[in-house]
């Protein structure tokens, strides 16, 4: 009897092993393909056919009315753009230079050499090894900064604070174009002042495009520039272009409204 229970127990344990319980079911490739085709078809259609579509001036009237009682200069208007990637395509990312900046730039500059700037540096925080140590120790909060630059001499030291800078898109790397030697760094910074970094996350691009105190003309100028910049990342002939689909404009407290981002 004991031997029977022992063998029965072993069989039960084997049949209830974690490998069989925790193994996730495989997604049906046919269902995934159908879903992708459906998403592409929906995002390719004329945005004017969407029930929540409005032309931009009309959408702005609704969004501003939703912000009544709030300070217009602190109410942000944002875009949420759906991006359907092709297999093997790269996420969209870059710098957007709006003709009417939404907010002022706050810049981190890492260098052990003195940097001579020809612009107002009141919104700059500059330093080398000492600044890296202060950030690592939590004495300097980098959450309010919008851009970062570094010279080659201090670049290896930034690895110690990569986990702090990385999530805030402030890590300096040559491939990001925010690293140069001390003589070239001022020109690089000045040429990028007023720019806003953007990066595709999953299937979306999201970034502020204006404030509620902007005129319709300024909002339209910013949206037009954003459209040109994002579509230029995929010039004609790109082998695996992402599909830039449905675009929604919204405000801090307002609803999401579909607009035409292609024109």
C-alpha positions as CSV (number, residue, x, y, z in Angstrom):
1,X,0.0,0.0,0.0
2,X,2.8,2.4,0.9
3,X,4.6,1.6,-2.4
4,X,1.4,2.3,-4.3
5,X,0.9,5.7,-2.6
6,X,4.6,6.5,-3.2
7,X,4.4,5.8,-6.9
8,X,1.1,7.5,-7.2
9,X,2.4,10.6,-5.5
10,X,5.5,10.7,-7.8
11,X,3.3,10.5,-10.8
12,X,1.1,13.3,-9.6
13,X,4.1,15.5,-8.9
14,X,5.4,14.8,-12.4
15,X,2.0,15.5,-14.0
16,X,1.7,18.8,-12.1
17,X,5.3,20.0,-12.8
18,X,5.8,23.8,-13.1
19,X,7.1,23.4,-16.6
20,X,3.6,22.2,-17.8
21,X,1.6,24.6,-15.7
22,X,3.6,27.8,-16.4
23,X,4.2,27.2,-20.1
24,X,2.4,30.0,-21.9
25,X,0.1,28.9,-24.8
26,X,1.5,29.7,-28.2
27,X,-0.2,32.5,-30.1
28,X,-2.0,31.3,-33.2
29,X,0.0,32.7,-36.2
30,X,-3.1,32.9,-38.3
31,X,-5.0,35.0,-35.7
32,X,-1.9,37.3,-35.3
33,X,-1.8,37.8,-39.1
34,X,-5.5,38.6,-39.3
35,X,-5.1,41.1,-36.4
36,X,-2.2,42.8,-38.1
37,X,-4.0,43.0,-41.4
38,X,-7.1,44.5,-39.6
39,X,-4.9,47.1,-37.8
40,X,-3.2,48.1,-41.0
41,X,-6.5,48.5,-42.8
42,X,-8.0,50.6,-40.0
43,X,-4.9,52.9,-39.8
44,X,-4.7,53.3,-43.6
45,X,-8.2,54.6,-44.0
46,X,-9.0,58.3,-44.4
47,X,-9.1,59.8,-40.9
48,X,-12.1,61.9,-42.0
49,X,-14.1,58.6,-41.9
50,X,-13.5,58.1,-38.2
51,X,-16.5,59.0,-36.0
52,X,-14.2,61.1,-33.7
53,X,-12.6,63.0,-36.5
54,X,-12.5,66.8,-36.6
55,X,-10.4,69.4,-38.5
56,X,-7.7,70.9,-36.4
57,X,-9.3,74.3,-35.7
58,X,-12.5,72.7,-34.6
59,X,-10.6,70.2,-32.4
60,X,-8.7,73.0,-30.7
61,X,-12.0,74.8,-29.8
62,X,-13.2,71.6,-28.0
63,X,-9.8,71.1,-26.3
64,X,-9.6,74.7,-25.1
65,X,-13.2,74.5,-23.7
66,X,-12.2,71.4,-21.7
67,X,-9.4,73.5,-20.1
68,X,-11.6,76.3,-18.8
69,X,-10.6,77.2,-15.3
70,X,-7.1,76.1,-15.8
71,X,-4.1,78.3,-16.6
72,X,-3.8,78.1,-20.4
73,X,0.0,78.4,-20.4
74,X,0.2,75.3,-18.3
75,X,-2.3,73.2,-20.3
76,X,-0.5,71.0,-22.8
77,X,-1.8,69.9,-26.2
78,X,-0.3,66.5,-27.2
79,X,-0.2,64.1,-30.2
80,X,-0.5,60.3,-30.0
81,X,0.4,58.7,-33.2
82,X,-0.2,55.0,-34.0
83,X,2.7,53.3,-35.7
84,X,2.3,49.8,-37.2
85,X,5.8,48.3,-37.6
86,X,6.9,45.9,-40.2
87,X,9.0,42.9,-39.1
88,X,12.6,44.0,-38.8
89,X,11.8,47.7,-39.0
90,X,13.5,50.1,-36.6
91,X,11.5,52.2,-34.1
92,X,11.1,55.8,-35.1
93,X,13.1,58.3,-33.1
94,X,14.8,61.6,-33.6
95,X,14.7,65.3,-32.7
96,X,11.8,67.6,-33.4
97,X,12.5,71.3,-33.8
98,X,9.2,73.1,-33.5
99,X,8.9,76.7,-34.8
100,X,7.0,77.5,-31.6
101,X,8.6,75.6,-28.7
102,X,6.3,74.2,-26.1
103,X,8.7,74.6,-23.2
104,X,12.2,76.0,-22.7
105,X,15.2,73.6,-22.9
106,X,17.0,72.6,-19.7
107,X,20.4,71.2,-20.6
108,X,23.0,69.0,-18.9
109,X,26.6,69.3,-20.2
110,X,29.2,66.8,-19.0
111,X,32.8,67.8,-19.6
112,X,36.0,68.1,-17.6
113,X,37.1,70.9,-20.0
114,X,35.7,74.4,-19.9
115,X,33.0,75.0,-22.5
116,X,32.6,78.5,-24.0
117,X,29.0,79.1,-25.0
118,X,27.7,82.0,-27.1
119,X,24.1,81.7,-25.8
120,X,22.4,82.2,-22.4
121,X,23.5,79.4,-20.1
122,X,21.1,80.1,-17.2
123,X,19.2,76.9,-18.0
124,X,22.4,74.8,-18.3
125,X,24.0,72.6,-15.6
126,X,27.7,72.0,-16.6
127,X,30.3,69.8,-14.9
128,X,32.5,66.8,-15.2
129,X,33.5,64.1,-12.7
130,X,32.1,66.0,-9.8
131,X,28.7,66.4,-11.4
132,X,28.6,62.7,-12.3
133,X,29.3,61.9,-8.6
134,X,26.6,64.3,-7.4
135,X,24.0,62.6,-9.7
136,X,25.1,59.1,-8.6
137,X,24.7,60.2,-4.9
138,X,21.2,61.6,-5.6
139,X,22.3,65.2,-4.8
140,X,21.3,66.4,-8.3
141,X,17.9,65.6,-9.7
142,X,18.0,65.2,-13.5
143,X,14.2,64.7,-14.0
144,X,13.6,68.3,-15.1
145,X,16.3,68.3,-17.9
146,X,15.3,68.0,-21.5
147,X,18.7,67.5,-23.2
148,X,22.2,66.3,-22.4
149,X,25.6,66.5,-24.0
150,X,29.1,65.2,-23.2
151,X,32.7,65.5,-24.4
152,X,34.7,62.4,-25.2
153,X,36.9,62.7,-22.1
154,X,34.0,62.2,-19.6
155,X,32.0,59.7,-21.6
156,X,33.4,56.5,-19.8
157,X,32.3,58.0,-16.4
158,X,28.7,58.2,-17.5
159,X,28.3,54.5,-17.4
160,X,28.1,54.7,-13.6
161,X,24.9,56.8,-13.9
162,X,23.5,55.1,-17.0
163,X,20.5,53.7,-15.0
164,X,19.6,57.3,-13.9
165,X,20.1,59.0,-17.3
166,X,18.8,56.2,-19.6
167,X,15.1,56.1,-18.6
168,X,14.9,59.9,-19.0
169,X,16.5,59.8,-22.4
170,X,19.5,61.7,-21.2
171,X,22.3,59.2,-21.7
172,X,25.0,60.5,-24.0
173,X,26.2,58.2,-26.8
174,X,27.9,59.0,-30.1
175,X,25.2,57.3,-32.1
176,X,22.6,59.7,-30.5
177,X,24.6,62.6,-31.8
178,X,25.1,64.3,-28.4
179,X,28.8,63.6,-28.0
180,X,31.7,65.8,-29.4
181,X,35.0,67.2,-28.4
182,X,35.2,70.4,-26.4
183,X,35.8,72.6,-29.4
184,X,32.8,71.3,-31.3
185,X,30.3,70.9,-28.5
186,X,29.1,74.5,-28.3
187,X,28.1,74.4,-32.0
188,X,26.4,71.1,-31.5
189,X,24.4,72.4,-28.5
190,X,23.4,75.7,-30.2
191,X,22.2,73.9,-33.4
192,X,19.9,71.6,-31.3
193,X,18.5,74.2,-28.9
194,X,14.8,74.3,-28.9
195,X,14.6,70.7,-30.2
196,X,12.5,67.9,-28.5
197,X,13.6,64.3,-28.6
198,X,10.9,61.7,-29.5
199,X,11.0,57.9,-29.6
200,X,8.5,55.2,-30.6
201,X,7.3,53.1,-27.7
202,X,5.6,49.8,-28.7
203,X,3.2,51.0,-31.4
204,X,3.0,54.7,-30.5
205,X,4.7,58.0,-30.7
206,X,3.6,60.6,-28.1
207,X,4.8,64.1,-27.5
208,X,3.6,67.6,-26.6
209,X,2.9,69.7,-29.6
210,X,1.6,73.0,-28.2
211,X,0.0,74.8,-25.2
212,X,-3.6,76.0,-24.9
213,X,-2.4,79.7,-25.0
214,X,-1.0,79.1,-28.5
215,X,-2.9,80.6,-31.5
216,X,-4.4,78.2,-34.0
217,X,-1.7,79.4,-36.4
218,X,1.1,78.4,-34.1
219,X,-0.4,75.0,-33.3
220,X,-0.8,74.3,-37.1
221,X,2.8,75.3,-37.7
222,X,4.0,72.9,-35.0
223,X,1.8,70.0,-36.3
224,X,3.0,70.6,-39.9
225,X,6.6,70.6,-38.8
226,X,6.1,67.4,-36.8
227,X,4.4,65.7,-39.7
228,X,7.3,66.6,-42.1
229,X,9.9,65.4,-39.6
230,X,8.3,62.1,-38.8
231,X,7.4,61.3,-42.4
232,X,10.9,62.2,-43.5
233,X,12.3,59.4,-41.3
234,X,10.9,57.0,-43.9
235,X,11.8,58.4,-47.4
236,X,10.4,56.8,-50.5
237,X,12.2,53.5,-51.2
238,X,12.6,52.5,-47.6
239,X,12.6,48.7,-47.6
240,X,10.6,48.2,-44.4
241,X,8.7,51.4,-43.6
242,X,6.5,51.6,-40.6
243,X,2.9,52.6,-41.2
244,X,2.2,56.0,-39.7
245,X,-1.5,55.6,-38.9
246,X,-4.2,57.2,-36.8
247,X,-3.3,60.4,-35.0
248,X,-5.1,61.7,-31.9
249,X,-4.8,65.2,-30.5
250,X,-5.7,65.8,-26.9
251,X,-5.1,68.3,-24.0
252,X,-4.4,67.9,-20.3
253,X,-8.0,67.4,-19.4
254,X,-9.6,67.2,-22.8
255,X,-10.8,64.2,-24.9
256,X,-8.9,62.5,-27.7
257,X,-9.8,63.7,-31.2
258,X,-8.7,62.1,-34.4
259,X,-7.0,64.5,-36.9
260,X,-5.4,64.3,-40.3
261,X,-1.6,64.2,-39.7
262,X,-0.6,63.5,-43.3
263,X,-1.3,66.9,-44.6
